[in-house]
Amino acid sequence: MKIFLLSIGRIYWGIKKNDPPLQNLKSLPNFFLINPLLYSEIKKNVETNNSETFIESEFEVSGFLNEVAILETKYILLGTELENIDDISVEFLKTKPFDYMDLIIEYIYNFLPNLRQSSKQVTINTDVTAIQLLTLSKLPDLIFPQPTEKSNLLESAIKKYWVDTKVTWQNISEADDNVIIQNNPVYEKLLLDAIHAYNVKDYRRALLYSAISLETLAAIKLDDEYELAIQNRNLKAQLRIVSFPQKKGKVVLKDPVYTMLRERARFLELLHEVALYILGKSLLLEDHTLYQKAEKIYKTRNKIAHLGELNNDVQGIFYMNDADTLQAIECTIDIFKWFGVNTDFPIPKFEFIKLDQI
């Protein structure tokens, strides 16, 4: 059995007792992702003289929360029983891989962004710093660790954000599916980038990505609704969809009013006039306070783009500090929900949760 160790940086997991020892990957047939609870046993059984990197890699079970093991690794393990690289056929590959390493590297660059998006753990690195091939005769048995009796002398706490975004077996399955169907909305990626920037206190980048994610979200959602209306041939009474004759007798359906509004609209107009026309609702009319915050994000983005810095004497903007940046991100999430994106986006704050000991 070939095992590929991929160093990707810190990742937090939440593993249940009934989670399987491996996940067969539909997006990479004949390969599987190994349950991180097996890592410590695998490193005792690798059949290679080059296992020093693996043995020195960090692995730690932090504790338990509601019978879920919370653990941290700095790598993931993929495995396969295949002996011949020529037996591999994967749809996402643009070119046939030269060897196993070539295949794994290209695959992981597709898989990790989807795992990050599925779990919402923004610190998951989508890059690989090292890869190592190990040999194993068989996977060891998976023995779920047991928590010790609670003791007042032994307490463990972990940042709540890692618990909220822990990678679960469901996240792995979703990421696997999304590699195939490419369900990775760009506005969600941009919002995750904003949250990541906030986490490392890069407030300038967090504010910029918040604004960009909002504008991208509004544009995509409005255009999707418009395309749906075109396909359904004017099911929305307020639209003005008409036929435009083309060459060879073809006919194209368009709404010239929407086209004009969309081409001329700035960010705030997407939330009011264009949204009112195509969605039948306006953020300005439905939630004036939230609309004002969106306007504040828009002004902040423009000031940063033109000046690079924000002066504290400028009115009506979010400043580059923790409190204001957090407000901007929370406003962004609220507007996501207004557009119907009800995905949970946890925000890393200075909050901790006590864990049961191992």
N, C-alpha and C positions, 0 to 999 in steps of 0.2 A: 504494500500500500504506500502510495506517495502522499506525503503531507507537506503542504506549503505554508510556511510561517511568514506572515506579512506584517511587518512593523508599521503601524499607522498612528502611533501616539495613543494617548489615554482614551479609553472608552468605558462607560459604565453600563453594566448589564443588570437585568432583573430576571432571574431564572427560577421557575417553579419546579416543584418536586416531580410533576408528571411530564415535564418537557423532555423530548426525546434526546438521545445522545448525538444525533446529527440531523441536519436538514438537507434532503436531496434538493438540488437546485434545478428548477425547470429552465431557468435562463442559461444554465451551463450544464447541459445533460451529462450524466455520469460523474458529476462532481458533487461534493457535499460540504456544508459548513459544519464545523464541529462545535458542540456545546462547550462553552468555556469552563464549565466545571470539570471537564476532563483534562484540561491543560496540564495540571500538576502531575497527573498520572502518566500522561503521554511522554512528558520530558524524562521520565524514569525508564522508558522503554524504547526510545528512538534508537534505530540501528544505524548510526552514523558517527563518524569521527569528528564531525563539524557541528556538534550540538552546543558548543560553549555559549554562543549568542542566545540560543533558546533557553538554556539552563539559567542564564543570568537575567533573562527577561523578567520583568516584574509581574507578579500575579498575587492578588489578594482578595479574599472574601471579606468585605467590610462588616457584614452582619446580616441580620434578617429583619424583614418588615412584613408582618402578616403572612409569614411562612414563605416569603419570597427571598431568595438569596440575593443580596446586593453585592456585586463584585466589580473589581476594576482590572482591566488588562491593558497592555500597550501593544497588542498584536491580535490578529485573528488567525485561525487555522482553517484552511481548505484542504480537502483530501480527494483522492480518486483511486479506483482499482484499475484504471486503464493502463495498459502497457505501451500502447502505440499512439503517438500524437496524430497519426494519419486517420485514426478512427474518430476524431473529434469533428463535429459539424455544429457550428453555432451561428445563428442568424445575424447577431449584432456585429460580428467581425467583418470588417471591410476587406481585409486581406487574410489569407490563410496564415496562421502563426508558424514561425520557424521552429519553435520548441515549446515545451511546457511553460517556461518562464515568460515567454512572449505572450502566450495565451492568458496566463494568470494576470499579468500586469494590465493588459488591455481590458480584461473582464473587471478587475477590481476598480478601475477608473469609471466603469459604468455602474457598479454595484454600490460603492460607498456613498455617492451623492444621494442615491435612493434610500439607503439606510438612514442617512442623516435627515432626510426629509420625512421619512416614515416615523422616526422616533422623536424628531424635533430637538435632538441633542446637537446643538450648533457647534460644539467643539470637536465633533468627529472629523478627523482629518480626511480629506478626500484625496490625499497623496500618499504614496508608499515610500518610506525612507529606506527600507531594506526588504529583501525576500530571500528565503532560505528553503532549500529542498531537504526534507527528512524522509527516512524510510521507517515503516512500522509494520510489523507482521499482522497485527489486528488491533482494533480499538479496545482499550480497557473497559471494564464494567463501570457504569456510571453509578456512583454512590453519593446520594444527596447528603450534604453535611447537616449535622444536627445542631441547633442552638443549645447553649448551656443554660442552666437555670439562671434566672435573673438575679443579679447581685447589685446591691447599692454601691459596691466598691468598684465594679466594672461597668462603665458606661461608654457607649460609642455613639457618635453623632456624625451625620453626613449632611452636606448641603442639600436642601430640599430640591433644588433644581435637578440634581443627578437622579433623585428618586422619581421626579415628575417626568423625566425624559429617558429613563433607563431603557436600554434596548431589550425588548421582549421577543419571544419566539414569534409572536404575531407580527412584529415589526420586520423580522427577517423574512417571513413569508410575503408580506406586502412589498418589501424592497425587491424580492425575487420576481414577483409578478410585474412590478413597474419597470424593471429592466426590459421586459419583453414588450409591454404596451407603451413604454415611454410616457407614462403618466407622471410628469414632473413639472407642474406649472411654474413658470419662471417667476411670477409674482411671489410665490411662496419661497422660492430660493432667495429672492432679494430681501424678503422680510427676515428670513433666518440669518442672512448676512448682516442685517441691521442689528438683530439681537446679539449676534456674535461680537460685533463691534462694540456694543454697549457693555458686554461682559468683560471685555479687555480695556474698557474705559477710553475707547477711541470714539469720542462723542461726535466729532465732525463726520466721520464715516457713517456712524449710526444714523445721524439725522439725514444725511444724503440718501442712504439706502432706504430709509423709511419713506421719503418723498418719492423716490424712483419706483418703489414697490407699489405705492398707491396709484401713481399715474399709469403704470403698466397694468395693474389690476383693473382700473376703470376702463381703459382702452380695450382690453381683451374681453371683459364681461359685456360691454356695450356692443362690440362687434359680433360676439357670439350670438347675442340676442337678435341682432339685425340679420345675421345669416340664417338663423332659425326662422325668422319671419319671412324671409325670401323663399326658403324651402317650403314653408307652409302656405305660401301665396296669400299674404295679407290677412292672417287671422287676427291681427291687432287693428282695430278700427281706426286708430289715430294715424296710422301710417299711410303714406301716399305711394304705394308701389305701382309702378307703371311698366309697360313693355317697351323695350328699345329694339327695333329691327336691326339685325346684323347681316353680314354677307351670307350667301348660300341659304337664305331663308331662316337662319337662326334668330332666336329672340332671347334677349337678356332682360331679366327683371331687376329693376333698381328703384330705390326711393331717393330721388334727387334732393329732397329736403334733408334727409338724414346725412346724405353724402356731403352736402354743403355745411351742415352743422358740425359734422365730425372733422372735416378738413380744417375748419377755422377755429375749432374749440381749443381753448387753453385748459389747464388742469381743472380749475374751479367750474368751468362751464360743462365739463364732463359730469360733474356731480350734480349740476342743477338743470340747465336747459337741455342738454343732450340726453341725460338720464330721464328727465321728465317726458321727453318725446318718445324714446324707444322703450323705456321700462314702465312709463306711466307713474313714476314717483321721482321725487327730488330730495336729496339730502338737506338742502337749504330749507325746504318746506316741512320735512318730517322731523328733523333734529337740528335746529338752528345752532345750538351750542357745539355740536360735533362738527358742523360745517365750518364754524368759526375756527375751530382747532385745525381743521384741514387747511384753511386759508393761512393759518399761522405756519404750518409745515411748509406750504408752498413758498411763502415769503422767506422763510429760513433757508430753504434750498437755494433760492435765487441769491440771497446775500452771500452764502458760502461759495456759490459758483463764481460770483463776481469779485468777491473780496478775499476769500480764503479764510478770513477770521470774522468773528462777530463781536462788535462793540457792545458793552453793557448798556450804553445809552440809546441803542436802537429799540424802538417800541414795536410790539406786535410780532415778535419772533420767539422761537425757542432758543435758549442760550446753550452753549456747549458745556453743560454740567450734568451731573447725575440725575437730579430731580427733573429738569426740563427734558432731557433726552428720554427718560422713562415715560414721561407724559406723552411725548411724541410717538413713541412706540405703542403705547396703550391706545392712543387715538387711532393709529394705523390699524391695529387689530380690530377696533370697534367698526371701522369703515369696511374692513374685510367682511365682518359679520353682516353689515348692512347690504353688501353685495351678495350675500348668501354663502360666503365661505366660512363655515362654522367650525373649522378645524381649530383645535386648541393649540396655542403657541405659548408655552410656559416662558416666563422671563426670569433669568437668574438674579435673585436678590439675596440679601444677607439673612437667609433663613436656614435653620438647621432642624433635622429630624433625628430623634434618638432611635437607635437600632438595638435589637436583641443581639447578644454576643454569640460568637461561634466558639 
